[in-house]
Amino acid sequence: MSQTGISYPITAAEWPELRVLVTGGAGFLGRYVVQALRARGCRHIIVPRRETCDLRVEANIIRLFEAERPHIVIHLAAVVGGIGANRARPGEFFYDNLIMGAQLMEQARRFAVDKFVAIGTICAYPKYTPLPFREENLWDGYPEETNAPYGLAKKMLLVQAQAYRQQYGFNAIYLLPVNLYGPGDNFDPATSHVIPALIRKCVEAVERGDDHIVVWGDGSPTREFLYVEDCAEAIVLATERYNAPDPVNIGAGFEISIKELAELIAELTGFRGRIVWDTSKPNGQPRRCLDVSRAWHAFGFRARTEFREGLRRTVEWYVATRAPIPAVQTV
């Protein structure tokens, strides 16, 4: 039983009475987390919007807590992007993510929030982490250079969570989701991650009749991907059941090369042209694959969505919702 009377694991009878603040709740992952909370009967979900509540400004956070008095905070809000965006805006990615997390957790402590769920990133792991990535390897080296400022800023949430637990008895947990994908993802070529970027390239190439697409790197790096709906379920399960200081990987426990990924997306989108690798561009971290056993033992999470099926749903969503490329007029 917590100091505010919440029992752990949280029961079905308790969810309707809890006030849950979800930062980033209108974003890609956030919408699925809100959906998972509603499915459990949670009626009081607070989703601040950056336009009216910029979390980089401490006064905004204080006003938010004074007005809403949440029992639980799930901190998803982040400035994110692919390799290109991380290389172009490293200072912004570091400062914005660091200051949002540090101020939010401090005010949550001051306002006696019962539980703080901090969402980290796979980019926090060292560049050359042995596979599969285990949580105990998190501090064994420096992150991959292209996303180190972002990864380290988010990693500080773990340091803060453990320090606050030690000094104040504050119940903060830290989760490390792997790369996410699914319907509703960001398909902006300037800031998107690899799956939406490849889907968009292939779909547009089919529409234009292009005979090739260009992809960054040489195709050799491997990545692990988790369907966004599965990740949301993991976060809510951890919110219900997990109350320990140790970080927890959230993933599907497999790896696929970028070359294999590009070929699979080409197949699913109907693109039959060549894939040209631009080796002047960076590969990013050489390999990524998580040990996901702690999530299963600690709060019973296992990914459910088969990768090909999740990709198919994502492609179908994008094709159904995007604006087609205007036809070129000839005179």
N, C-alpha and C positions, 0 to 999 in steps of 0.2 A: 504494500500500500504506500502511495506517495504522500508527501506532505500536504497535498491539496485533496487527498481522498481518492485519487485515481488508482485503480488496481492494475497490476500487470501480471499476465497479459490483459489488455483492455478487453472488456466483455462487450457483447452485442448490446446489452442494456445501457452501457455507459456511452457509447459513441454518440447517440442523439443529444446528449447533454454537454459534450465537449466543444470548446471553441478552438478551432485549428487555423492557424495562420500559415498560408502557403505562399511564400515569396516565389515569384516566377510562375504563379499558378495559371496565368493566361498563356504561357509559352508551350512549346512542343511537349516536353515531359510533363509540365505542370497540369495541363488539361487532363491527362490520363490519371495523374495522382488525385486530382479533384474528383474525377469520375469514380475512382476506386474508393475514395472516402465516402462519397454519396451512396455507393452500393452497400456500404456497411451501416448506413443510416445516419451518418454525420450530417447534422442540419445547419451547423454554424461554421461555415468555411469562409475565411477572410482572404481575399486575393488583392493585394495592393497593386496599383498600376504605376508604372514609372512616370507617366505624365503628371500624376497628382501626388505621388509619394516616392520621390527619388531616394533610394536607400543609401546612397552615398552621403546624404546629408543627415547628420545625427538628429537634428531637431525633428525631422520628418519621422524618424523611427520612434522617438519619444512620444510624439503626438499619436502615432499609430497604436502604440501599446497602451497609452492612457485611454484612448477611445474604445479599443477592442478587447483588452484584457484577455489575451489568448491563454489557454492551458498548454497548448503544444505549438511549436514552431517547426515547420518543415522548410528548410532554406534551399530552394532550387535556383533562385535568381543568379544569373551569371552573365558575363560578357564572354561569348564563345565564338569560335570560327574554325575553319580549316587551317592548313599549313600557311597558305597565302595571307590570311587575315592575321594570324599569329606573328608572322614575320613583319608585316606592315605596321602593326599597332602593339608592340610588346609592352610599352609603358602603360598604355590604357588597359590592356588585359591584366597587367599586374596590379595597378593601383585600384581600379574599380572593383575587382574581385576581392582583393585584400580588405579594402575599407568597408565594403558592404558586410562581409562576414564578421569582421572584428567588432564593428559597432552593433550589429544585430545581436550577436551572442552576448555582448556586454549588457545591452539593455534588456534582453531576455532574462539574464541573471538578476538584474536590478528589480525587474518587475515580477520576480518569483515565478517565471514560467516553469511548468512542471517538467517539460522535456523539450530538448532541442535536437532536431535531426539534421545534421550537416551533410550535404552532398558534395563529395570530393570529385576527383577525376582520375582516370587511368593515367593521364599525363603526369601525375605526381611520381610515378615509378621511375627508377634509374633507367638510363638509356639501354644499358646492357644487363637487364634483369634476367636471371635464369628462368627458363620456362618449366612449368607454368608459374606465373607470378604469384608468390605467396605474400601475405600481408607482412610477415616478418622481414621481407626483403625491401620494404619501402624506403629505408634509410641507408641503403647500401651504396648509393652513388648519386650523381647529378642527373636530372631528367634530360631527355632529348632536347637539343638546343633550340629547335624551332618553336617549341611550346613550353620551354622551361619557365618563363615568367608567369604564365597562366597556371601551370602545374604547381609551382611553388606557392603562389598566392592561395590556391585552394588547399594546399597541404597545411598551411598555417591554421586552418580550421581544426585540424586534428590536434595540433599542438595546443591551441586554445581550449579545445574541448577537454583534453586530458588534464591541463593545468587547472581549469575551473572545477573539474570533478575533484581533483586532489585538494584544492584550497577551500572551495565553497560547498562541496558536495552536490554540485550542479549536474543534473542528468543530461549530458550531451553525448550523442553517438555519432559515428562517422562512417559513411558508406562510400564505396569506390565503384561507381558504375563504369562498365566498359563502354565502347562506342555504341551509341543508340541509333536506331533507324525505325521507320514506320510511317504510316499515313499522317500527314500534318507536319512533316519535317520541313526544314528550311532548304529551299531549292535555289536560293539566290547564289549565282556563280561566284560572287565576291566573298561570301562568308560561309558557304555550305561545306559540309563534310563529304567524305568520299562517296558514300552511297547515293545521296541525292544528286551530287555533281555528275556522277556517271550516268544515272538514270536520265537526267536532263540532256546531257550530251548525246546519248543514244537516241532518245525520242526525237530531239530536234534534227539529228542527222538523218533519221528515217524520213521525217517530214520534208527535208530539203533534198533528199536523194544523194547525200554525201557518200563518198566511197571510203572515208576513214574518219576516225576521231583521234584526238591527241590527248594523252593522259600523262600526268606528271610522274617522274621517276622511271624506274626500270621494271616495275611490277613484282619485284622479289619480296618486299616486306610482307609480313603477315599481320592480320588483324583478327580480332574477335568482335562479334556484333551481337547485340541484344535487342530484341523487339521491344519497342517502347512500352507497350501495354504490360509486358512481363516485368520490366523495370519498375513501373508504377506499383505493381502488386508487391514486389520485393520491398519497396520503401514503406508501404503501408504495413506489411507484415512486421518489418523491423520496428516501426513506430508502436505497434501493438505489443511486441514480444521481447525486444532486445534492449538491454539496459546496461551494457558493459562498456569499458573504455577502449577495447581493442577495435581497430578498423576492420571493416568487412568488405571483401570483394563482392560485387554484384555483376554476374555475367552468365554466359551460356556454356563456358568450358570447352570451346573449340577454336581453331584458327583456320583462316583461309588466306591464301596469298592475294595480293591486289590484282595480279594477272588472272587468277582463277575467278575472282570477283567480277572483273571487267567482262570476262567471257560469259559468265552466268547472266549478268545484267544485259549484255548484248542479246543473248538468247531470249530472255524474257520480254525484251522490248521489240524484238523483231529486227534488230540491226544486223546486217550481214556483211558490213564492210570491214576494213582493217583497223586494228588498234595500233596506233603509233606511239611509242614511248619516248617522251621528252626527257632524256637523261641529264639535261642541264638543270633540271628542277630537282629539289630534294626529295628523298624517299621518306623522311621522317624516321621514327623509331623502327629498328630492323624487324622486331617480332613482338607480338602481343598475344598472350593467351593466359587466362586466369585460372588459378586454383579456386574453385567456388565451393569447396567443402565446408568452410566455416559458415556460410550463409545457410546451408542445409542443416547443419547441426545446431546452429544458434537460434534460427527462427523458421526453419522449414521451407526455405525458398529453393525452388528449382525452376529453370526456364522451361516453358511449355511449348513455345511456338517454333516449329521447324523452320530453318533458315530460308529455304527456297520458298516456302509458303508465305513467310513474312515479306520476302522481297516481292513476290507476286502481288500481294495486297498493296504494297507501297507503290509499285508501278501502276497498278490499276487506279489507285487514288490520284496519283499525279496526272495521269492521262485524262481522267474524268474532270479534274478541277482546274487545270491550267488553261491559259489563253493560248490558242494556236498561233504559230508564227504567221504573220500576214503574208498573203501570196504576193509574189513580185509581179507587178503589172508590166506588160510590154505594149509598145505602140507600133 
